Amino acid sequence: MGINLRSPLFIVLLTIVIDRLGESLIFPILPFLVERFNFDALSLTLLFSAFAAAQFIAAPLLGAFSDHWGRRPVLLICIAGTALSYILFALATAPWLLFVSRIIDGFTGGVVSTAQAYIADSSAPADRAKNFGLTGAAFGIGFIFGPAIGGSLAAIDLKLPIWFAAALALVNVVLAYFILPESLPPAQRSPLTLKSFALRQQWLELFNQRTLQALLMAFFIFNFAFAGFTSIFVLFLKRQLSWGPAQAGIIFVIIGVVSTLVQAGLIRSLIPRFGEQRLSWGGTPPRGLGLVRDCRCSQCWQL
């Protein structure tokens, strides 16, 4: 049975697609957008770090607000904040405005986590795993088409992908406002307490759980490497191969297609055969070798 296009599940999945689409639209064009401000590699990575730092601070707070006020208002605020950040980024006339834009996007960067909480609330136990699987497909769709659209629109005007992402986010706000009902009943909501704002205590409690320590460390290392890759990869391609946004976009499309095929199909066949732990350990070295091979192919060892 297909998904009702006016159902809350479809709107939530569409929200995830648009959020990933908007973010991945920027990947192939960001180094070219900031050229007029004479950004070097360090400045570019700091721009990415500003978003990540804001999201790190805001994520637990958004979760607490979502548990207290409900998913719908937090989701609307996050989507609207994303739209505002894109508009500010496109209109920026000074470097500090770019950083303000990314910080706003980070502080309202709870779209995916809130959307997943919405799905958990509104899914029957028998459908929950299937519906969460659909979120993976939504991630893949956004990441595949975002770079392709971004690279194509950048050929017309460098700022056009940013305006396109802002327009998508605004459309998403309208759809969610008029179609999306609240998923968390008042009886199941949590009160806001001082502990809700004690971020340091929350993180300490999380890291003190022995069963999660190794997993959290692995997640940190993986995301540390991937964030470093995405933040400078397009600049790397530009300087080493003289590639523009369209060519860089193709690389990200390939990454998105392969990642989606592996996560949506191949991984389901491999887990029963090899187990989650072996696959986790076995998948890390090839990723590292792939990054090293990229460097060797572009003669970065000679720099």
Backbone as JSON, one array per atom type, in Angstrom:
{
  "sequence": "MGINLRSPLFIVLLTIVIDRLGESLIFPILPFLVERFNFDALSLTLLFSAFAAAQFIAAPLLGAFSDHWGRRPVLLICIAGTALSYILFALATAPWLLFVSRIIDGFTGGVVSTAQAYIADSSAPADRAKNFGLTGAAFGIGFIFGPAIGGSLAAIDLKLPIWFAAALALVNVVLAYFILPESLPPAQRSPLTLKSFALRQQWLELFNQRTLQALLMAFFIFNFAFAGFTSIFVLFLKRQLSWGPAQAGIIFVIIGVVSTLVQAGLIRSLIPRFGEQRLSWGGTPPRGLGLVRDCRCSQCWQL",
  "N": [[0.84, -1.2, 0.0], [0.55, 2.21, -0.83], [1.84, 5.39, 0.36], [-0.27, 7.78, 1.78], [-0.5, 10.93, 0.38], [-1.26, 13.1, 1.85], [-0.92, 12.34, 4.4], [0.3, 12.39, 7.81], [2.73, 10.95, 8.07], [3.82, 11.01, 5.47], [4.28, 13.78, 5.19], [6.16, 14.2, 7.21], [8.28, 12.58, 6.32], [8.77, 13.9, 3.92], [9.64, 16.29, 4.97], [12.11, 15.51, 6.06], [13.44, 14.79, 3.69], [13.53, 17.31, 2.38], [15.02, 18.77, 4.21], [17.53, 17.42, 4.19], [18.05, 17.7, 1.48], [18.26, 20.49, 1.2], [20.52, 20.98, 2.79], [22.52, 19.44, 1.5], [22.54, 20.67, -0.96], [24.23, 22.79, -0.66], [26.8, 21.82, -0.38], [28.41, 21.44, -2.86], [28.89, 24.06, -3.61], [29.71, 25.81, -1.65], [32.53, 26.61, -1.13], [32.89, 28.25, -3.38], [30.98, 30.2, -3.03], [31.94, 31.64, -0.85], [34.2, 32.79, -1.78], [34.37, 35.5, -2.42], [34.84, 36.66, -0.01], [37.38, 36.05, 0.58], [37.98, 33.6, 1.88], [39.97, 31.15, 3.45], [41.07, 27.67, 3.76], [40.96, 27.15, 6.51], [39.13, 29.09, 7.47], [36.87, 28.24, 6.14], [36.42, 25.7, 7.27], [35.92, 26.52, 9.88], [33.51, 27.76, 9.5], [31.82, 25.6, 8.99], [32.17, 24.41, 11.48], [30.96, 26.22, 13.18], [28.24, 25.83, 12.75], [28.04, 23.16, 13.65], [28.81, 23.38, 16.35], [26.79, 25.02, 17.4], [24.61, 23.34, 17.0], [25.31, 21.21, 18.63], [25.03, 22.34, 21.17], [22.32, 23.04, 21.14], [20.8, 20.75, 20.56], [20.13, 18.92, 22.81], [18.42, 20.67, 24.2], [16.39, 21.22, 22.36], [15.3, 18.69, 22.23], [14.27, 18.46, 24.83], [12.38, 20.54, 24.8], [10.73, 19.56, 22.81], [9.69, 17.27, 24.04], [8.21, 18.52, 25.97], [6.53, 20.62, 24.88], [5.56, 19.4, 22.63], [5.86, 17.75, 19.4], [5.19, 19.08, 17.02], [5.26, 22.07, 17.24], [8.02, 22.46, 17.74], [9.16, 21.29, 15.49], [8.17, 22.99, 13.48], [9.41, 25.4, 14.22], [12.09, 24.7, 13.86], [12.22, 24.16, 11.09], [11.5, 26.67, 10.06], [13.61, 28.18, 11.08], [15.72, 27.09, 9.63], [15.02, 27.96, 7.03], [15.24, 30.74, 7.41], [17.98, 30.93, 7.95], [19.12, 30.22, 5.48], [18.22, 32.31, 3.84], [19.46, 34.52, 5.06], [22.1, 33.77, 4.62], [22.28, 33.92, 1.84], [21.93, 36.66, 1.49], [24.08, 37.77, 2.75], [26.56, 40.17, 3.36], [28.94, 40.39, 4.57], [31.58, 38.55, 6.22], [30.93, 37.83, 8.9], [28.18, 37.66, 8.92], [27.72, 35.34, 7.5], [28.58, 33.48, 9.36], [26.74, 33.95, 11.43], [24.45, 33.12, 10.12], [24.94, 30.33, 9.81], [25.07, 29.6, 12.48], [22.48, 30.12, 13.37], [21.16, 28.19, 11.84], [22.27, 25.93, 13.01], [21.35, 26.11, 15.7], [18.68, 25.69, 15.28], [18.65, 23.17, 14.31], [17.23, 20.76, 14.64], [15.57, 19.26, 13.03], [15.59, 16.61, 11.88], [15.88, 14.85, 14.12], [13.62, 15.54, 15.63], [11.63, 14.93, 13.79], [11.98, 12.16, 13.64], [11.27, 11.47, 16.23], [8.59, 12.15, 16.07], [7.68, 10.21, 14.26], [8.11, 7.93, 15.82], [6.22, 8.4, 17.82], [3.78, 8.29, 16.43], [3.59, 5.9, 15.08], [2.4, 2.58, 14.79], [3.39, -0.23, 16.83], [4.01, -2.46, 15.19], [4.59, -1.28, 12.78], [6.68, 0.41, 13.2], [9.49, -0.13, 12.82], [9.56, -0.41, 10.03], [8.72, 2.15, 9.23], [10.76, 3.73, 10.26], [12.76, 2.78, 8.67], [12.03, 3.97, 6.3], [12.84, 6.55, 6.78], [15.57, 6.4, 6.4], [15.63, 6.02, 3.65], [14.59, 8.49, 2.89], [16.65, 10.18, 3.74], [18.63, 9.34, 1.93], [17.51, 10.05, -0.59], [17.42, 12.85, -0.38], [20.17, 13.41, -0.14], [21.17, 12.46, -2.51], [19.91, 13.91, -4.62], [20.28, 16.56, -3.87], [23.08, 17.61, -4.18], [23.25, 17.34, -6.98], [21.23, 19.06, -7.96], [22.11, 21.43, -6.77], [24.66, 21.82, -7.97], [23.86, 22.13, -10.65], [22.14, 24.39, -10.62], [23.94, 26.28, -9.74], [25.43, 26.77, -11.97], [23.95, 28.6, -13.29], [23.57, 30.74, -11.48], [25.5, 31.5, -8.64], [24.27, 31.92, -6.19], [21.77, 30.94, -6.51], [21.18, 28.18, -5.78], [21.04, 28.47, -2.98], [18.86, 30.19, -2.59], [16.94, 28.53, -3.67], [16.96, 26.41, -1.83], [16.07, 27.81, 0.42], [13.48, 28.48, -0.42], [12.33, 25.92, -0.63], [12.37, 25.18, 2.08], [10.59, 27.07, 3.15], [8.21, 26.37, 1.84], [7.93, 23.9, 3.0], [7.43, 24.62, 5.67], [4.87, 25.76, 5.4], [3.35, 23.54, 4.48], [3.68, 21.75, 6.66], [2.51, 23.26, 8.7], [-0.21, 23.44, 8.0], [-1.02, 20.81, 7.54], [0.15, 18.94, 9.27], [-0.6, 17.26, 12.2], [-0.42, 17.35, 15.85], [1.65, 14.92, 17.47], [2.26, 14.0, 19.98], [0.54, 13.24, 22.78], [-0.96, 15.34, 25.33], [-0.9, 14.1, 27.86], [1.35, 12.54, 27.82], [3.5, 14.18, 27.85], [6.53, 15.76, 29.03], [7.58, 17.55, 31.93], [9.35, 20.7, 32.02], [12.39, 21.02, 33.6], [15.07, 22.1, 35.82], [17.08, 20.34, 35.27], [16.69, 19.82, 32.62], [18.05, 21.81, 31.33], [20.6, 21.5, 32.1], [23.14, 20.89, 30.54], [25.77, 19.92, 30.69], [25.64, 18.03, 32.76], [23.87, 16.2, 31.61], [25.38, 15.22, 29.44], [27.52, 14.05, 30.83], [26.21, 12.01, 32.23], [25.41, 10.48, 30.08], [27.87, 9.67, 28.92], [28.9, 8.21, 30.97], [27.71, 5.79, 30.91], [28.64, 2.62, 30.53], [28.09, 0.76, 28.53], [27.65, 2.32, 26.35], [29.89, 3.82, 25.84], [32.03, 2.99, 24.09], [30.63, 2.9, 21.68], [29.79, 5.56, 21.38], [32.27, 6.82, 21.18], [33.16, 5.7, 18.78], [31.23, 6.73, 17.03], [31.88, 9.43, 17.27], [34.5, 9.54, 16.18], [34.01, 8.66, 13.56], [32.21, 10.65, 12.59], [33.79, 12.89, 12.96], [35.82, 12.5, 11.08], [34.27, 12.39, 8.72], [33.02, 14.9, 8.71], [35.24, 16.56, 8.47], [36.05, 15.81, 5.93], [33.81, 16.58, 4.26], [33.81, 19.32, 4.67], [36.06, 20.47, 3.45], [36.41, 19.21, 1.03], [35.38, 20.03, -1.49], [36.76, 22.4, -1.89], [39.29, 21.31, -2.03], [39.03, 19.82, -4.44], [38.68, 21.93, -6.19], [41.12, 23.33, -6.06], [43.05, 21.38, -6.66], [42.18, 20.05, -8.98], [40.9, 21.89, -10.47], [38.11, 21.91, -10.56], [34.64, 22.77, -10.91], [31.45, 23.78, -9.38], [29.53, 22.03, -10.58], [30.94, 19.67, -11.34], [31.89, 18.9, -8.83], [29.48, 18.43, -7.58], [28.66, 16.09, -8.87], [30.36, 14.17, -7.75], [29.41, 14.1, -5.09], [26.85, 13.18, -5.57], [27.38, 10.58, -6.48], [28.48, 9.52, -4.12], [26.19, 9.67, -2.52], [24.42, 7.92, -3.87], [25.76, 5.42, -3.74], [25.98, 5.15, -0.95], [23.27, 5.05, -0.22], [22.4, 2.73, -1.54], [23.91, 0.82, -0.2], [23.07, 1.13, 2.51], [20.31, 0.8, 2.31], [19.95, -1.64, 1.06], [22.23, -3.57, 0.7], [23.37, -3.78, 3.28], [21.44, -5.05, 4.78], [21.6, -7.66, 3.96], [24.15, -8.34, 4.69], [24.39, -8.07, 7.49], [23.03, -10.28, 8.87], [24.8, -12.29, 8.16], [27.46, -11.57, 8.87], [27.3, -10.04, 11.18], [26.76, -7.18, 13.33], [28.92, -5.99, 14.73], [31.3, -6.93, 13.49], [30.93, -5.91, 10.91], [30.98, -3.17, 11.47], [33.61, -2.79, 12.36], [34.93, -3.75, 10.1], [34.17, -2.0, 8.07], [35.39, 0.42, 8.53], [38.32, 0.68, 8.0], [38.43, 0.52, 5.05], [37.15, 2.92, 4.41], [38.95, 4.82, 5.39], [41.19, 4.2, 3.79], [40.13, 4.88, 1.32], [40.0, 7.68, 1.49], [42.72, 8.27, 1.71], [43.58, 7.35, -0.77], [42.27, 9.13, -2.47], [43.75, 11.41, -1.92], [46.3, 10.68, -2.88], [45.77, 10.39, -5.57], [45.48, 12.96, -6.41], [47.88, 14.09, -6.15], [48.45, 15.25, -3.64], [50.38, 14.66, -1.88], [52.64, 15.85, -2.74], [52.52, 18.49, -2.1]],
  "CA": [[0.0, 0.0, 0.0], [1.32, 3.43, -0.9], [1.67, 6.38, 1.42], [-1.19, 8.88, 1.51], [0.29, 12.15, 0.22], [-1.66, 14.07, 2.86], [-0.77, 11.73, 5.71], [1.41, 12.94, 8.6], [3.98, 10.24, 7.78], [4.39, 11.53, 4.23], [4.77, 15.14, 5.43], [7.39, 14.09, 8.0], [9.33, 12.08, 5.42], [9.08, 14.99, 3.0], [10.43, 17.24, 5.75], [13.48, 14.99, 6.12], [14.01, 14.91, 2.35], [13.82, 18.72, 2.1], [16.12, 19.19, 5.1], [18.77, 16.87, 3.64], [18.23, 18.29, 0.17], [18.76, 21.85, 1.37], [21.89, 20.95, 3.31], [23.46, 18.92, 0.5], [22.63, 21.63, -2.05], [25.31, 23.76, -0.39], [28.12, 21.18, -0.41], [29.28, 21.67, -4.02], [29.05, 25.48, -3.97], [30.11, 26.67, -0.53], [33.81, 27.3, -1.32], [32.76, 29.28, -4.41], [30.17, 31.28, -2.48], [32.69, 32.46, 0.11], [35.41, 33.3, -2.43], [34.42, 36.97, -2.4], [35.29, 37.07, 1.31], [38.76, 35.57, 0.7], [38.06, 32.54, 2.88], [40.91, 30.06, 3.22], [40.54, 26.39, 4.23], [40.65, 27.25, 7.94], [37.89, 29.85, 7.62], [35.78, 27.4, 5.65], [36.13, 24.67, 8.28], [35.31, 27.2, 11.03], [32.12, 28.0, 9.14], [31.15, 24.33, 9.27], [32.23, 24.16, 12.92], [29.98, 27.1, 13.85], [26.97, 25.11, 12.69], [28.1, 21.96, 14.49], [28.86, 23.78, 17.76], [25.45, 25.47, 17.77], [23.73, 22.16, 17.06], [25.73, 20.45, 19.82], [24.44, 22.99, 22.34], [20.87, 23.15, 21.05], [20.11, 19.47, 20.37], [19.43, 18.45, 24.01], [17.36, 21.61, 24.55], [15.29, 20.98, 21.44], [14.68, 17.44, 22.66], [13.47, 18.74, 26.02], [11.22, 21.34, 24.38], [9.86, 18.67, 22.05], [8.99, 16.42, 25.01], [7.33, 19.35, 26.81], [5.54, 21.35, 24.08], [5.08, 18.58, 21.53], [6.77, 17.7, 18.25], [4.79, 19.98, 15.95], [5.82, 23.42, 17.33], [9.49, 22.42, 17.62], [9.46, 21.01, 14.09], [7.91, 24.21, 12.72], [10.46, 26.38, 14.55], [13.35, 24.25, 13.24], [12.15, 24.36, 9.63], [11.52, 28.12, 9.81], [14.97, 28.63, 11.34], [16.53, 26.69, 8.47], [14.7, 28.89, 5.93], [15.83, 32.04, 7.75], [19.44, 30.87, 7.82], [19.46, 30.24, 4.06], [17.97, 33.67, 3.33], [20.53, 35.36, 5.58], [23.34, 33.37, 3.95], [22.25, 34.45, 0.48], [21.99, 38.12, 1.54], [25.24, 38.18, 3.54], [27.51, 41.1, 2.73], [30.15, 40.37, 5.38], [31.82, 37.19, 6.71], [30.27, 37.53, 10.17], [26.8, 37.29, 8.64], [27.74, 33.94, 7.13], [28.67, 32.71, 10.6], [25.44, 34.08, 12.11], [23.52, 32.26, 9.38], [25.19, 28.93, 10.13], [24.75, 29.4, 13.89], [21.01, 30.02, 13.43], [20.82, 26.88, 11.3], [22.66, 24.94, 14.01], [20.45, 26.18, 16.85], [17.37, 25.15, 14.88], [19.0, 21.98, 13.52], [16.62, 19.56, 15.19], [14.51, 18.78, 12.14], [15.59, 15.16, 11.71], [15.63, 14.18, 15.4], [12.22, 15.77, 15.99], [10.83, 14.16, 12.84], [12.05, 10.76, 14.03], [10.43, 11.34, 17.43], [7.21, 12.19, 15.59], [7.39, 8.9, 13.7], [8.01, 7.0, 16.94], [4.95, 8.65, 18.5], [2.59, 8.06, 15.62], [3.64, 4.6, 14.4], [2.05, 1.37, 15.54], [4.6, -1.04, 17.07], [4.31, -3.34, 14.06], [5.03, -0.48, 11.63], [7.72, 1.37, 13.59], [10.76, -0.43, 12.15], [9.4, -0.1, 8.61], [8.66, 3.61, 9.06], [12.11, 4.26, 10.47], [13.51, 2.44, 7.46], [11.71, 4.97, 5.29], [13.63, 7.76, 7.04], [16.84, 6.19, 5.72], [15.41, 6.29, 2.22], [14.42, 9.94, 2.77], [18.01, 10.71, 3.81], [19.33, 9.05, 0.68], [16.94, 10.86, -1.67], [17.9, 14.22, -0.21], [21.6, 13.53, -0.37], [21.46, 12.17, -3.92], [19.44, 14.95, -5.53], [20.74, 17.87, -3.45], [24.27, 18.07, -4.89], [23.0, 17.46, -8.42], [20.47, 20.31, -8.17], [22.97, 22.55, -6.39], [25.66, 22.04, -9.01], [23.2, 22.6, -11.87], [21.67, 25.77, -10.43], [25.1, 27.16, -9.59], [25.9, 27.14, -13.31], [23.19, 29.8, -13.68], [23.97, 31.77, -10.52], [26.02, 30.81, -7.47], [23.36, 32.05, -5.06], [20.48, 30.34, -6.83], [20.89, 27.01, -4.94], [20.69, 28.9, -1.63], [17.48, 30.67, -2.66], [16.11, 27.36, -3.91], [16.86, 25.71, -0.54], [15.21, 28.62, 1.28], [12.1, 28.34, -0.91], [11.88, 24.59, -0.23], [12.11, 25.19, 3.52], [9.37, 27.85, 3.38], [7.1, 25.51, 1.42], [7.82, 22.87, 4.02], [6.77, 25.24, 6.82], [3.45, 25.9, 5.08], [2.75, 22.2, 4.46], [3.64, 21.21, 8.02], [1.58, 24.05, 9.52], [-1.6, 23.19, 7.65], [-1.36, 19.39, 7.42], [0.73, 18.08, 10.3], [-1.16, 17.37, 13.55], [0.51, 17.01, 16.94], [1.73, 13.47, 17.66], [2.52, 13.68, 21.39], [-0.61, 13.64, 23.61], [-0.58, 16.11, 26.53], [-0.66, 13.22, 29.01], [2.66, 11.91, 27.7], [4.55, 15.2, 27.79], [7.4, 15.85, 30.21], [7.77, 18.93, 32.41], [10.68, 21.29, 31.92], [13.02, 21.2, 34.9], [16.43, 22.63, 35.73], [17.92, 19.31, 34.67], [16.52, 19.9, 31.17], [18.99, 22.81, 30.82], [21.93, 21.17, 32.62], [23.71, 20.12, 29.43], [26.98, 19.23, 31.11], [25.23, 16.86, 33.53], [23.29, 15.23, 30.69], [26.45, 14.58, 28.68], [28.28, 13.2, 31.74], [25.4, 10.81, 32.48], [25.44, 9.66, 28.87], [29.19, 9.07, 28.71], [29.19, 7.3, 32.07], [27.1, 4.48, 30.63], [29.72, 1.82, 29.96], [27.67, 0.07, 27.3], [27.59, 3.28, 25.24], [31.13, 4.57, 25.7], [32.74, 2.63, 22.86], [29.8, 3.29, 20.54], [29.86, 7.02, 21.26], [33.6, 7.15, 20.67], [33.2, 5.32, 17.37], [30.43, 7.73, 16.32], [32.64, 10.68, 17.25], [35.61, 9.41, 15.24], [33.46, 8.59, 12.21], [31.68, 11.95, 12.2], [34.92, 13.81, 12.9], [36.46, 12.31, 9.77], [33.35, 12.73, 7.63], [32.84, 16.35, 8.71], [36.44, 17.15, 7.89], [36.0, 15.52, 4.48], [32.8, 17.39, 3.57], [34.05, 20.76, 4.82], [37.12, 20.98, 2.57], [36.59, 18.38, -0.15], [35.12, 20.8, -2.71], [37.91, 23.29, -2.02], [40.37, 20.43, -2.47], [38.81, 19.55, -5.86], [38.86, 23.19, -6.92], [42.53, 23.7, -6.13], [43.87, 20.33, -7.23], [41.71, 19.61, -10.28], [40.21, 23.03, -11.1], [36.72, 21.54, -10.76], [33.63, 23.72, -10.5], [30.34, 23.21, -8.59], [28.83, 20.93, -11.26], [31.74, 18.45, -11.22], [31.89, 18.52, -7.41], [28.15, 17.89, -7.3], [28.6, 14.71, -9.36], [31.02, 13.33, -6.76], [28.52, 13.92, -3.96], [25.75, 12.33, -6.04], [27.89, 9.2, -6.47], [28.55, 9.13, -2.71], [24.83, 9.48, -2.05], [23.85, 6.72, -4.49], [26.41, 4.23, -3.17], [25.59, 5.06, 0.46], [21.86, 4.64, -0.14], [22.31, 1.32, -1.94], [24.48, -0.01, 0.87], [22.25, 1.18, 3.71], [18.94, 0.34, 2.06], [19.88, -3.0, 0.54], [23.35, -4.48, 0.95], [23.64, -3.97, 4.7], [20.47, -6.01, 5.32], [22.08, -9.01, 3.64], [25.43, -8.6, 5.34], [24.28, -8.14, 8.95], [22.8, -11.65, 9.35], [25.93, -13.17, 7.85], [28.71, -11.19, 9.55], [27.05, -9.41, 12.47], [26.93, -5.72, 13.34], [30.24, -5.59, 15.22], [32.3, -7.18, 12.45], [30.74, -4.95, 9.82], [31.41, -1.86, 11.94], [35.07, -2.78, 12.32], [35.42, -3.98, 8.74], [33.87, -0.9, 7.16], [36.16, 1.63, 8.83], [39.58, 0.79, 7.25], [38.27, 0.9, 3.64], [36.83, 4.35, 4.31], [40.2, 5.56, 5.55], [42.01, 3.97, 2.59], [39.54, 5.65, 0.23], [40.41, 9.07, 1.63], [44.14, 8.33, 1.38], [43.7, 7.15, -2.22], [41.89, 10.41, -3.07], [44.87, 12.33, -1.8], [47.39, 10.25, -3.76], [45.38, 10.6, -6.97], [45.56, 14.37, -6.73], [49.25, 14.53, -5.85], [48.54, 16.15, -2.49], [51.6, 14.35, -1.14], [53.73, 16.68, -3.26], [52.33, 19.88, -1.71]],
  "C": [[0.87, 1.24, 0.0], [1.02, 4.36, 0.25], [0.71, 7.46, 0.95], [-0.4, 10.19, 1.48], [-0.09, 13.24, 1.21], [-1.52, 13.51, 4.28], [0.38, 12.39, 6.47], [2.75, 12.27, 8.3], [4.63, 10.78, 6.51], [4.98, 12.92, 4.44], [6.07, 15.1, 6.23], [8.54, 13.59, 7.14], [9.75, 13.15, 4.42], [9.93, 16.05, 3.7], [11.88, 16.8, 5.84], [14.17, 15.12, 4.77], [14.42, 16.36, 2.08], [14.98, 19.21, 2.96], [17.46, 18.69, 4.57], [19.09, 17.48, 2.27], [18.83, 19.69, 0.29], [20.2, 21.87, 1.85], [22.88, 20.5, 2.24], [23.53, 19.79, -0.75], [23.86, 22.51, -1.91], [26.68, 23.14, -0.57], [28.96, 21.55, -1.63], [29.6, 23.15, -4.27], [29.62, 26.34, -2.87], [31.47, 27.34, -0.72], [33.74, 28.42, -2.37], [31.95, 30.47, -3.91], [30.98, 32.21, -1.58], [33.97, 33.02, -0.5], [35.53, 34.81, -2.31], [34.86, 37.51, -1.05], [36.71, 36.6, 1.6], [38.93, 34.53, 1.82], [39.14, 31.53, 2.48], [40.31, 28.78, 3.79], [40.16, 26.44, 5.7], [39.33, 27.98, 8.16], [36.69, 29.03, 7.2], [35.41, 26.33, 6.67], [35.51, 25.3, 9.52], [33.84, 27.5, 10.76], [31.28, 26.74, 9.37], [31.09, 24.08, 10.78], [31.24, 25.02, 13.68], [28.61, 26.44, 13.87], [26.97, 23.95, 13.67], [28.09, 22.32, 15.98], [27.48, 24.24, 18.24], [24.49, 24.29, 17.9], [24.05, 21.31, 18.28], [25.08, 21.01, 21.08], [22.91, 22.87, 22.33], [20.15, 21.81, 21.04], [19.43, 18.95, 21.64], [18.27, 19.36, 24.42], [16.15, 21.41, 23.65], [14.55, 19.69, 21.79], [13.79, 17.64, 23.87], [12.22, 19.54, 25.67], [10.21, 20.48, 23.62], [9.05, 17.77, 22.98], [7.97, 17.22, 25.83], [6.2, 20.0, 26.0], [4.89, 20.48, 23.01], [6.01, 18.69, 20.34], [6.47, 18.8, 17.23], [5.39, 21.38, 16.08], [7.34, 23.45, 17.17], [9.89, 22.18, 16.17], [9.26, 22.25, 13.24], [8.99, 25.25, 12.96], [11.77, 26.0, 13.86], [13.33, 24.49, 11.73], [12.22, 25.84, 9.29], [12.92, 28.68, 10.05], [15.92, 28.28, 10.21], [16.29, 27.64, 7.29], [15.34, 30.25, 6.17], [17.34, 32.02, 7.56], [19.88, 30.9, 6.36], [19.3, 31.65, 3.47], [19.09, 34.61, 3.78], [21.85, 35.05, 4.89], [23.4, 33.96, 2.55], [22.42, 35.97, 0.45], [23.25, 38.65, 2.21], [26.18, 39.07, 2.73], [28.83, 41.17, 3.5], [30.34, 38.96, 5.94], [31.06, 36.86, 7.98], [28.81, 37.15, 9.98], [26.69, 35.83, 8.2], [27.77, 33.06, 8.39], [27.36, 32.79, 11.39], [24.41, 33.16, 11.45], [23.7, 30.8, 9.77], [24.88, 28.62, 11.6], [23.24, 29.28, 14.08], [20.56, 28.65, 12.94], [21.16, 25.78, 12.3], [21.72, 24.92, 15.2], [19.05, 25.63, 16.53], [17.55, 23.86, 14.07], [18.43, 20.69, 14.07], [15.55, 18.95, 14.33], [14.46, 17.25, 12.12], [15.26, 14.45, 13.02], [14.18, 14.34, 15.84], [11.29, 14.99, 15.08], [10.84, 12.68, 13.21], [11.25, 10.51, 15.31], [8.96, 11.34, 17.06], [6.8, 10.82, 15.04], [7.24, 7.85, 14.8], [6.67, 7.15, 17.67], [3.76, 8.1, 17.73], [2.55, 6.71, 14.92], [3.17, 3.48, 15.34], [3.3, 0.52, 15.73], [4.99, -1.92, 15.89], [4.88, -2.59, 12.87], [6.26, 0.38, 11.94], [9.04, 1.14, 12.86], [10.69, -0.07, 10.66], [9.42, 1.4, 8.37], [10.01, 4.26, 9.3], [13.02, 3.91, 9.3], [13.27, 3.44, 6.35], [12.49, 6.27, 5.52], [15.02, 7.64, 6.41], [16.75, 6.45, 4.24], [15.27, 7.79, 1.98], [15.78, 10.64, 2.84], [18.71, 10.55, 2.47], [18.83, 9.89, -0.47], [17.44, 12.29, -1.59], [19.36, 14.38, -0.56], [21.98, 13.25, -1.81], [21.12, 13.37, -4.8], [19.95, 16.35, -5.15], [21.97, 18.37, -4.18], [24.05, 18.24, -6.39], [22.27, 18.75, -8.75], [21.35, 21.51, -7.87], [24.0, 22.87, -7.45], [25.06, 22.59, -10.28], [22.75, 24.05, -11.75], [22.83, 26.76, -10.3], [25.66, 27.58, -10.94], [25.16, 28.36, -13.82], [23.58, 30.97, -12.8], [24.38, 31.07, -9.24], [25.06, 30.85, -6.29], [22.02, 31.35, -5.29], [20.2, 29.07, -6.01], [20.46, 27.38, -3.52], [19.25, 29.39, -1.61], [16.51, 29.5, -2.88], [15.89, 26.58, -2.61], [15.95, 26.48, 0.42], [13.74, 28.48, 0.88], [11.53, 26.98, -0.52], [11.52, 24.56, 1.25], [10.83, 25.96, 3.84], [8.13, 27.07, 2.97], [6.85, 24.43, 2.46], [7.12, 23.39, 5.27], [5.26, 25.31, 6.6], [2.75, 24.53, 5.12], [2.62, 21.64, 5.88], [2.62, 21.96, 8.89], [0.13, 23.65, 9.26], [-1.99, 21.7, 7.68], [-0.94, 18.57, 8.63], [0.06, 18.29, 11.65], [-0.09, 17.07, 14.61], [0.48, 15.5, 17.18], [1.86, 13.07, 19.13], [1.35, 14.15, 22.25], [-0.15, 14.4, 24.85], [-0.24, 15.22, 27.73], [0.73, 12.6, 28.99], [3.81, 12.92, 27.68], [5.29, 15.32, 29.12], [7.52, 17.3, 30.65], [9.2, 19.41, 32.17], [11.21, 21.52, 33.34], [14.41, 21.79, 34.71], [17.36, 21.63, 35.07], [17.83, 19.34, 33.15], [17.55, 20.84, 30.54], [20.42, 22.54, 31.31], [22.63, 20.27, 31.6], [24.93, 19.32, 29.85], [26.62, 17.96, 31.87], [24.64, 15.78, 32.62], [24.38, 14.48, 29.91], [27.27, 13.64, 29.57], [27.52, 11.9, 32.02], [25.43, 9.88, 31.27], [26.77, 8.94, 28.72], [29.57, 8.12, 29.83], [28.53, 5.94, 31.91], [28.11, 3.62, 29.86], [29.34, 1.17, 28.64], [27.66, 1.01, 26.1], [28.92, 3.95, 24.95], [31.85, 4.27, 24.39], [31.96, 3.06, 21.63], [29.86, 4.79, 20.3], [31.21, 7.46, 20.72], [33.71, 6.83, 19.19], [32.4, 6.33, 16.53], [31.2, 9.04, 16.2], [33.75, 10.62, 16.2], [35.1, 9.42, 13.79], [32.99, 9.97, 11.75], [32.76, 13.02, 12.13], [35.59, 13.74, 11.53], [35.55, 12.77, 8.64], [33.11, 14.23, 7.55], [34.05, 17.06, 8.13], [36.48, 16.97, 6.38], [35.04, 16.48, 3.77], [33.12, 18.88, 3.63], [35.09, 21.29, 3.84], [37.24, 20.24, 1.24], [36.39, 19.17, -1.45], [36.25, 21.79, -2.96], [39.12, 22.52, -2.52], [40.25, 20.16, -3.98], [39.07, 20.79, -6.7], [40.34, 23.51, -7.12], [43.37, 22.66, -6.84], [43.49, 19.98, -8.67], [41.01, 20.71, -11.07], [38.76, 22.69, -11.43], [35.79, 22.63, -10.24], [32.52, 23.04, -9.72], [29.68, 22.01, -9.26], [29.61, 19.63, -11.12], [31.77, 17.96, -9.77], [30.56, 17.9, -7.03], [28.02, 16.45, -7.74], [29.23, 13.75, -8.35], [30.1, 13.05, -5.58], [27.3, 13.07, -4.34], [26.18, 10.87, -6.0], [27.97, 8.68, -5.03], [27.16, 8.82, -2.18], [24.21, 8.2, -2.59], [24.43, 5.46, -3.85], [25.99, 4.04, -1.71], [24.17, 4.56, 0.61], [21.7, 3.17, -0.51], [22.83, 0.4, -0.83], [23.55, -0.06, 2.07], [20.86, 0.6, 3.5], [18.87, -1.11, 1.63], [20.98, -3.91, 1.01], [23.52, -4.8, 2.43], [22.68, -4.98, 5.32], [20.89, -7.46, 5.05], [23.35, -9.36, 4.42], [25.33, -8.77, 6.85], [24.0, -9.56, 9.44], [24.01, -12.57, 9.17], [27.17, -12.86, 8.69], [28.49, -10.58, 10.93], [27.4, -7.93, 12.44], [28.34, -5.29, 13.74], [31.31, -5.78, 14.14], [32.17, -6.2, 11.29], [31.21, -3.56, 10.21], [32.93, -1.74, 11.87], [35.59, -2.9, 10.89], [35.17, -2.82, 7.8], [34.73, 0.33, 7.37], [37.48, 1.73, 8.04], [39.4, 1.13, 5.77], [37.92, 2.38, 3.46], [38.1, 5.19, 4.44], [41.1, 5.41, 4.33], [41.47, 4.75, 1.4], [39.95, 7.12, 0.29], [41.89, 9.24, 1.28], [44.34, 8.21, -0.13], [43.31, 8.43, -2.95], [43.05, 11.38, -3.05], [45.98, 11.97, -2.78], [47.06, 10.55, -5.23], [45.54, 12.06, -7.37], [46.92, 14.98, -6.37], [49.35, 15.46, -4.64], [49.79, 15.86, -1.67], [52.76, 15.24, -1.58], [53.6, 18.13, -2.83], [53.27, 20.24, -0.58]]
}
